[in-house]
Amino acid sequence: MRSREVQFRAKSGHIRLKLYSAEIIGVGDNQCLLAVCEDITQQKESEIALHQSEADYRSLFLQAPYGIYWVRLDGIPSRQSGTHKYIGI
C-alpha cells in the first residue's frame, strides 16, 4: 500500500490525517512489514482553507454590483466581466 490517506485518533482524542505507506520486505529469512506514516493534517486543513478562500473571493468578485478593473505588475490590464457597463470600454 502506498500513499493512502488514513485517519488516526491521537491520544488527545483529536482525529489526525496521516499519509500511510507499507510494504512487506524480506530481512534474512524473515518477512517484515516496513511502514511509514506522515502527519498531513495541517497541510490538508490549509488546502481546505485555501479552496474556501478562493471560492469566497470568486463569489464576491463575480457578484459585485460594481465594475472591478486592475493592472497587474507586468502592466497587463484585466477587468471583471461587466465592468465595461460602468466605465464605457
C-alpha positions as CSV (number, residue, x, y, z in Angstrom):
1,M,0.0,0.0,0.0
2,R,1.4,3.4,-1.0
3,S,0.4,6.9,-0.1
4,R,-3.0,6.2,1.4
5,E,-4.7,8.9,3.5
6,V,-5.8,7.3,6.8
7,Q,-7.4,8.9,9.8
8,F,-5.9,8.1,13.2
9,R,-7.1,9.2,16.7
10,A,-4.4,10.9,18.7
11,K,-4.0,10.3,22.5
12,S,-5.7,13.7,22.9
13,G,-8.8,12.3,21.1
14,H,-8.3,14.5,18.1
15,I,-8.5,12.9,14.6
16,R,-5.3,13.3,12.6
17,L,-4.9,12.6,8.9
18,K,-1.8,10.6,8.0
19,L,-0.3,9.6,4.7
20,Y,0.5,5.9,5.2
21,S,2.6,3.6,3.1
22,A,3.5,0.0,3.9
23,E,5.3,-2.8,2.2
24,I,6.3,-6.4,3.1
25,I,10.1,-6.8,2.8
26,G,12.5,-9.7,3.4
27,V,15.1,-9.4,6.1
28,G,17.2,-12.5,6.0
29,D,14.7,-15.4,6.2
30,N,12.0,-13.3,7.8
31,Q,9.2,-11.3,6.2
32,C,8.7,-7.9,7.9
33,L,6.3,-5.0,7.4
34,L,8.0,-1.7,6.6
35,A,5.6,1.1,7.3
36,V,5.9,4.9,7.1
37,C,3.4,7.4,8.3
38,E,3.4,11.2,7.9
39,D,1.0,13.6,9.6
40,I,-0.6,15.7,6.8
41,T,-3.4,17.1,9.0
42,Q,-2.2,20.7,8.9
43,Q,-1.4,20.5,5.1
44,K,-5.0,19.3,4.4
45,E,-6.5,21.9,6.6
46,S,-4.5,24.6,4.8
47,E,-5.6,23.3,1.4
48,I,-9.3,23.3,2.5
49,A,-8.9,26.9,3.9
50,L,-7.3,28.0,0.6
51,H,-10.0,26.5,-1.5
52,Q,-12.7,28.1,0.6
53,S,-10.9,31.5,0.5
54,E,-10.7,31.2,-3.3
55,A,-14.4,30.3,-3.6
56,D,-15.4,33.2,-1.3
57,Y,-13.2,35.6,-3.4
58,R,-14.6,34.3,-6.7
59,S,-18.1,34.6,-5.4
60,L,-17.6,38.2,-4.2
61,F,-15.8,39.1,-7.4
62,L,-18.4,37.7,-9.8
63,Q,-21.4,39.0,-7.8
64,A,-20.0,42.5,-7.2
65,P,-22.6,45.2,-8.1
66,Y,-19.9,47.4,-9.5
67,G,-17.1,47.1,-12.0
68,I,-13.6,46.0,-11.0
69,Y,-10.6,46.9,-13.1
70,W,-6.9,46.4,-12.2
71,V,-3.5,46.3,-13.8
72,R,-1.0,43.5,-13.0
73,L,2.6,44.3,-12.0
74,D,3.7,43.4,-15.6
75,G,1.3,46.1,-16.9
76,I,-1.3,43.9,-18.4
77,P,-4.8,45.2,-17.6
78,S,-7.7,43.0,-16.5
79,R,-11.3,43.6,-15.7
80,Q,-14.3,41.8,-14.2
81,S,-16.9,40.9,-16.9
82,G,-19.5,43.6,-16.9
83,T,-17.0,46.4,-16.0
84,H,-17.5,47.9,-19.4
85,K,-21.0,48.9,-18.4
86,Y,-19.6,51.1,-15.7
87,I,-16.5,52.6,-17.4
88,G,-17.6,52.6,-21.1
89,I,-15.0,50.3,-22.6
